[in-house]
Amino acid sequence: MKLGDVRESENVEDRRNAGGGFGRRGPIAISGVTVVAALVVALITGKNPLELLSGAGNARGPRTHKPVDANDPGAVFVRKVLATTEDCWNDALPKMGVPYKEPTLVLFRDGVDSACGFQDAAVGPFYCPGDSHAYVDLDFLDDLQKKLGAQGEFASGYVIAHEVGHHVQNLLGDSKRARGDKDKGPTGASVRLELQADCYAGVWASWVKKKGLLEVGDVQQALDAANAIGDDTLQRRAGKRVTPESFSHGSGEQRVRWFSRGMDSGDPRACDTFAASAL
């Protein structure tokens, strides 16, 4: 991504030096990219992604950290990407008759307290509708960028845009339409919620493309990533039988389709997965 001249958002709260404690349980956090985190870590470490997913929520052991620099490249990258989402949605959402209230993005390490309770970094980046905050473990994004290069950089942008997509859903009232395990399955509300966030990430990608901020290959990398993190793809990678009734994020084909729909149209009104008869 070409972010050299992009402004930095002021809506980033840096908690990387704060120790995470176990808070009360609150509204359910929307961890839309847990599978993204698991897949990338699997690519880096060679581990089975579903084994990583099954370990999400277990506390990590202590990690050794360098002193936090508020202006390190990773933090600057996050602030710039968040700024592009702000400009995108400040333009797009009022056209739907809804003012855009910019979310706060929290940078953290190891674990973090939120209105949705304590979340371990193993769950990956997540959005909490209870406090309208997105939460990102910057150490994960650092590894993503350094070890996967440009692909990892755009994947990081995609991750942030997806979580901001959940914030857009919260503003529009759609977050309440997914009600947990009973709404799983290939056409359940959980899948519809995640595919809509993918579509909103596509709307952001369309805006970024129009502004000339994408590099050659970024779009294809996004499509490849969307396919790779489909529930069916992850199940096949683990040598498991594909079980659509267990889907929570959608198949690779569905994720590609809805991201592409958002990017091709650039219109969030094209992202109504809840009204779609076929996903």
C-alpha positions as a printed NumPy array, in Angstrom:
array([[  0.   ,   0.   ,   0.   ],
       [  1.116,   3.54 ,  -0.756],
       [  0.634,   5.329,   2.56 ],
       [  3.531,   7.798,   2.506],
       [  1.434,  10.981,   2.311],
       [ -1.612,   9.671,   4.182],
       [ -2.498,  11.438,   7.434],
       [ -2.451,   9.601,  10.766],
       [ -5.658,   9.05 ,  12.72 ],
       [ -5.917,  10.54 ,  16.207],
       [ -8.31 ,   7.779,  17.297],
       [ -5.675,   5.225,  18.293],
       [ -5.175,   4.412,  21.973],
       [ -1.865,   2.754,  22.78 ],
       [ -2.127,   0.301,  25.688],
       [  0.919,  -1.775,  24.857],
       [  2.558,  -0.856,  28.175],
       [ -0.562,  -1.631,  30.197],
       [ -0.934,  -4.988,  31.895],
       [ -4.101,  -6.836,  30.934],
       [ -6.365,  -7.944,  33.758],
       [ -9.392, -10.195,  33.848],
       [-12.437,  -7.984,  33.585],
       [-16.117,  -8.756,  33.722],
       [-17.848, -10.387,  30.854],
       [-19.779,  -7.917,  28.753],
       [-21.32 ,  -7.947,  25.266],
       [-19.86 , -10.601,  22.976],
       [-16.781,  -9.409,  21.124],
       [-16.898,  -9.743,  17.356],
       [-13.633, -11.452,  16.579],
       [-14.055, -11.385,  12.833],
       [-10.468, -12.227,  11.972],
       [ -9.539, -14.942,  14.441],
       [ -9.141, -17.245,  11.458],
       [ -7.022, -14.621,   9.713],
       [ -4.668, -14.531,  12.677],
       [ -4.55 , -18.321,  12.883],
       [ -3.845, -18.696,   9.185],
       [ -1.041, -16.138,   9.153],
       [  0.561, -17.546,  12.28 ],
       [  0.269, -20.993,  10.697],
       [  2.051, -19.746,   7.584],
       [  4.799, -18.257,   9.735],
       [  5.22 , -21.17 ,  12.144],
       [  4.086, -24.146,  10.074],
       [  1.459, -25.081,  12.681],
       [ -2.025, -26.372,  11.909],
       [ -4.377, -23.326,  11.825],
       [ -7.223, -25.18 ,  13.513],
       [ -4.942, -26.175,  16.37 ],
       [ -4.171, -22.474,  16.809],
       [ -7.861, -21.669,  16.703],
       [ -8.656, -24.293,  19.328],
       [ -6.093, -22.645,  21.586],
       [ -7.599, -19.185,  21.248],
       [ -8.61 , -17.875,  24.64 ],
       [ -5.899, -19.751,  26.524],
       [ -3.517, -17.371,  28.201],
       [ -0.144, -16.916,  26.559],
       [  3.055, -17.171,  28.494],
       [  5.049, -13.99 ,  29.111],
       [  6.771, -12.511,  26.077],
       [  9.855, -10.354,  25.929],
       [  9.135,  -6.909,  24.483],
       [ 11.201,  -3.981,  23.391],
       [ 10.256,  -0.588,  24.884],
       [  7.155,   0.82 ,  23.202],
       [  7.721,   3.566,  20.648],
       [  4.478,   5.372,  19.826],
       [  5.938,   6.253,  16.421],
       [  7.303,   2.859,  15.452],
       [  6.483,   1.812,  11.867],
       [  3.719,  -0.564,  12.918],
       [  1.889,   2.042,  14.984],
       [  2.226,   4.639,  12.218],
       [  0.893,   2.081,   9.705],
       [ -2.16 ,   1.385,  11.867],
       [ -2.888,   5.093,  12.346],
       [ -2.654,   5.702,   8.598],
       [ -4.844,   2.758,   7.652],
       [ -7.409,   3.77 ,  10.272],
       [ -7.38 ,   7.289,   8.797],
       [ -8.262,   5.872,   5.373],
       [-11.214,   4.015,   6.898],
       [-12.347,   7.248,   8.576],
       [-12.24 ,   9.18 ,   5.317],
       [-13.981,   6.337,   3.471],
       [-16.865,   5.996,   5.924],
       [-17.223,   9.71 ,   6.651],
       [-17.986,   9.965,   2.962],
       [-20.074,   6.815,   2.493],
       [-22.252,   6.469,   5.592],
       [-23.946,   9.912,   5.572],
       [-25.195,   9.05 ,   2.076],
       [-27.222,   6.322,   3.811],
       [-28.657,   8.866,   6.25 ],
       [-26.413,   7.807,   9.163],
       [-23.651,  10.03 ,  10.565],
       [-20.338,   8.251,  10.966],
       [-18.997,   8.134,  14.507],
       [-15.34 ,   7.218,  14.265],
       [-14.277,   4.245,  16.416],
       [-11.26 ,   4.071,  18.674],
       [ -8.629,   1.484,  17.817],
       [ -6.719,   0.083,  20.79 ],
       [ -3.204,  -1.276,  20.408],
       [ -2.38 ,  -3.938,  23.002],
       [ -0.064,  -6.796,  23.885],
       [ -0.818, -10.272,  25.269],
       [ -4.311,  -9.435,  26.51 ],
       [ -6.659,  -6.53 ,  27.053],
       [ -9.721,  -5.534,  29.055],
       [-12.691,  -4.279,  27.078],
       [-16.425,  -3.782,  27.546],
       [-16.665,  -7.335,  26.186],
       [-14.477,  -8.663,  28.997],
       [-10.86 ,  -9.745,  29.003],
       [ -9.605, -10.979,  25.615],
       [ -6.333, -12.819,  25.085],
       [ -4.238, -11.827,  22.076],
       [ -4.637, -15.383,  20.753],
       [ -8.156, -14.535,  19.549],
       [ -6.684, -12.113,  17.03 ],
       [ -7.922,  -8.584,  16.328],
       [-11.527,  -8.062,  17.431],
       [-14.276,  -5.457,  17.685],
       [-16.337,  -4.862,  20.828],
       [-19.765,  -3.297,  20.191],
       [-20.072,  -2.526,  23.913],
       [-17.459,   0.228,  23.745],
       [-17.246,   0.751,  19.957],
       [-13.531,  -0.061,  20.044],
       [-11.467,  -2.216,  17.728],
       [ -8.564,  -4.055,  19.375],
       [ -5.341,  -5.02 ,  17.598],
       [ -2.23 ,  -6.788,  18.893],
       [  0.492,  -4.813,  17.154],
       [  3.063,  -7.562,  17.703],
       [  0.946,  -9.768,  15.443],
       [  0.795,  -7.091,  12.758],
       [  4.56 ,  -6.59 ,  13.041],
       [  5.165, -10.285,  12.358],
       [  2.654, -10.182,   9.53 ],
       [  4.398,  -7.304,   7.788],
       [  7.981,  -8.42 ,   8.324],
       [  7.557, -12.07 ,   7.374],
       [  5.013, -11.778,   4.555],
       [  6.167,  -8.464,   3.072],
       [  3.718,  -6.482,   0.934],
       [  1.205,  -9.283,   1.142],
       [  1.304,  -9.06 ,   4.914],
       [  1.023,  -5.276,   4.838],
       [ -2.134,  -5.331,   2.766],
       [ -3.472,  -8.203,   4.851],
       [ -2.972,  -5.978,   7.915],
       [ -4.966,  -3.231,   6.221],
       [ -7.668,  -5.742,   5.342],
       [ -7.814,  -6.908,   8.986],
       [ -8.302,  -3.344,  10.229],
       [-10.9  ,  -2.578,   7.557],
       [-12.831,  -5.746,   8.448],
       [-12.979,  -4.762,  12.126],
       [-14.072,  -1.247,  11.166],
       [-16.725,  -2.984,   9.062],
       [-18.073,  -4.473,  12.292],
       [-18.209,  -0.934,  13.695],
       [-20.277,   0.174,  10.701],
       [-22.626,  -2.732,  11.428],
       [-22.897,  -1.547,  15.014],
       [-23.857,   1.951,  13.876],
       [-26.462,   0.534,  11.502],
       [-27.86 ,  -1.876,  14.107],
       [-26.909,  -5.076,  12.319],
       [-24.541,  -6.336,  15.039],
       [-27.548,  -7.486,  17.062],
       [-28.659,  -9.819,  14.289],
       [-26.06 , -12.494,  15.127],
       [-26.874, -14.372,  18.323],
       [-24.077, -16.877,  18.864],
       [-23.793, -20.611,  18.248],
       [-27.399, -21.218,  17.241],
       [-26.899, -18.876,  14.304],
       [-23.946, -20.746,  12.835],
       [-24.121, -22.607,   9.542],
       [-23.652, -21.657,   5.886],
       [-26.613, -19.234,   5.89 ],
       [-26.716, -18.351,   9.601],
       [-26.604, -14.847,  11.043],
       [-22.978, -15.272,  12.147],
       [-21.866, -15.986,   8.575],
       [-24.005, -13.137,   7.25 ],
       [-22.445, -10.748,   9.76 ],
       [-18.882, -11.75 ,   8.822],
       [-19.559, -11.666,   5.073],
       [-21.063,  -8.207,   5.426],
       [-17.904,  -7.054,   7.23 ],
       [-15.899,  -8.526,   4.33 ],
       [-18.089,  -6.577,   1.92 ],
       [-17.536,  -3.378,   3.904],
       [-13.795,  -4.079,   3.779],
       [-14.261,  -4.269,   0.011],
       [-15.977,  -0.86 ,   0.045],
       [-12.918,   0.494,   1.849],
       [-10.618,  -1.207,  -0.692],
       [-12.605,   0.442,  -3.496],
       [-12.087,   3.845,  -1.861],
       [ -8.37 ,   3.158,  -1.347],
       [ -8.038,   2.089,  -4.971],
       [ -9.728,   5.262,  -6.222],
       [ -7.275,   7.3  ,  -4.161],
       [ -4.359,   5.539,  -5.844],
       [ -3.109,   3.916,  -2.646],
       [ -2.975,   0.309,  -3.841],
       [  0.095,  -1.289,  -5.344],
       [  0.138,  -3.831,  -8.157],
       [ -0.979,  -7.201,  -6.83 ],
       [ -2.754,  -5.937,  -3.718],
       [ -6.245,  -6.734,  -5.009],
       [ -5.352, -10.282,  -6.018],
       [ -3.645, -10.83 ,  -2.69 ],
       [ -6.837,  -9.756,  -0.938],
       [ -8.914, -12.171,  -3.008],
       [ -6.451, -14.987,  -2.31 ],
       [ -6.536, -14.193,   1.408],
       [-10.346, -14.122,   1.478],
       [-10.438, -17.577,  -0.103],
       [ -7.704, -18.928,   2.176],
       [ -9.539, -17.976,   5.379],
       [-12.866, -19.501,   4.397],
       [-14.219, -22.025,   6.882],
       [-14.139, -24.789,   4.264],
       [-10.551, -24.041,   3.277],
       [ -9.369, -24.152,   6.887],
       [-11.178, -27.434,   7.489],
       [ -9.55 , -28.997,   4.412],
       [ -6.121, -27.711,   5.477],
       [ -6.582, -29.515,   8.782],
       [ -7.487, -32.746,   6.983],
       [-11.05 , -32.512,   8.258],
       [-14.315, -33.142,   6.495],
       [-16.006, -29.912,   5.396],
       [-18.998, -29.388,   7.694],
       [-21.042, -26.365,   6.581],
       [-23.221, -26.569,   9.681],
       [-20.182, -25.48 ,  11.719],
       [-19.409, -22.428,   9.578],
       [-19.166, -19.096,  11.386],
       [-17.384, -16.897,   8.807],
       [-18.383, -18.348,   5.434],
       [-16.692, -20.395,   2.748],
       [-13.718, -19.097,   0.815],
       [-15.922, -18.603,  -2.241],
       [-18.449, -16.615,  -0.218],
       [-15.786, -14.392,   1.312],
       [-14.244, -13.672,  -2.081],
       [-17.672, -12.948,  -3.556],
       [-18.725, -10.463,  -0.875],
       [-15.363,  -8.704,  -0.671],
       [-15.449,  -8.364,  -4.471],
       [-19.021,  -7.114,  -4.366],
       [-18.042,  -4.328,  -1.989],
       [-14.96 ,  -3.43 ,  -3.979],
       [-16.658,  -3.533,  -7.382],
       [-19.615,  -1.414,  -6.272],
       [-17.956,   0.853,  -3.717],
       [-21.451,   1.078,  -2.233],
       [-22.26 ,  -0.224,   1.28 ],
       [-25.893,  -0.641,   0.226],
       [-24.723,  -3.535,  -1.925],
       [-23.609,  -5.349,   1.249],
       [-26.947,  -6.389,   2.737],
       [-26.126, -10.029,   3.379],
       [-29.109, -10.339,   5.713],
       [-31.528,  -9.681,   2.86 ],
       [-29.684, -11.944,   0.397],
       [-31.488, -15.174,  -0.472],
       [-28.187, -16.735,  -1.545],
       [-24.787, -16.015,  -0.075]])
